[in-house]
Structures are given as structure tokens and as C-alpha cells.
Amino acid sequence: MSCIFSQTDTIHQNLLSPNLLQQIASILSSFRSNYYCQIIEAHALESVVALGVTWKNPIHPHAEYFTIYIDDSIREVDALQNQLLNELERILYFLIQIALFIL
């Protein structure tokens, strides 16, 4: 599956595929919290079919956690998951380089 990835500050609910929206409906409101750091949307066929999300936990302030949500109707889950992981890694590596440059 060919996807276009974009980093965003907020999830575009109106673009989520129906299956993905149903999968994350119960946690969608929590994405508005300040704990979420990076949100990557995977766009295919004019809708968002996957999300890569990182967040911080106040109990472990130096750790950054991540999860990936993929529309369960997608057939190439492994490939899409790897692409999202690569995008998250690329963004986090870029942010680390900026932080080191500032120091």
C-alpha cells in the first residue's frame, strides 16, 4: 500500500477511515492531552488509515512511549507498521539532533 505520511499536532477526525475511527473512538478524546508529543498520519485513498503516536508519562518524564493504530481492513499491516516506525524514528532522530545542536 502506498501511503503519504504527515506529522500533525492534532488528529484529523474527519479524514480517519471508518474502521480506524471505530477502533480508536474510545480513546480519541485523550489525544487532546499535553502528554502526546508526535502524531504521524498515514494517508491512503483520501483518508487516514494509520496513526503513529508518541507520548510522555509524568511518572517517567524522560521516557517517550509510542503506539501504532492501523485500520484493521488494511492487508499489508506489517509493511505499513514498518513505514510508520521509520517515520517516527526519523522525526525523533531529527529532534534529538536539534537538541544536541542547541546544547
Residue, then its C-alpha position, 0 to 999 in steps of 0.5 A: m500500500s502506498c501511503i503519504f505520511s504527515q506529522t500533525d499536532t492534532i488528529h484529523q477526525n474527519l479524514l480517519s477511515p471508518n474502521l480506524l475511527q471505530q477502533i480508536a473512538s474510545i480513546l480519541s478524546s485523550f489525544r487532546s492531552n499535553y502528554y502526546c508529543q508526535i502524531i504521524e498520519a498515514h494517508a491512503l485513498e483520501s483518508v487516514v488509515a494509520l496513526g503513529v503516536t508518541w507520548k510522555n508519562p509524568i511518572h517517567p518524564h524522560a521516557e517517550y512511549f509510542t503506539i501504532y493504530i492501523d485500520d484493521s481492513i488494511r492487508e499489508v499491516d506489517a509493511l505499513q507498521n514498518q513505514l510508520l516506525n521509520e517515520l517516527e524514528r526519523i522525526l525523533y532522530f531529527l529532534i534529538q539532533i536539534a537538541l544536541f545542536i542547541l546544547 
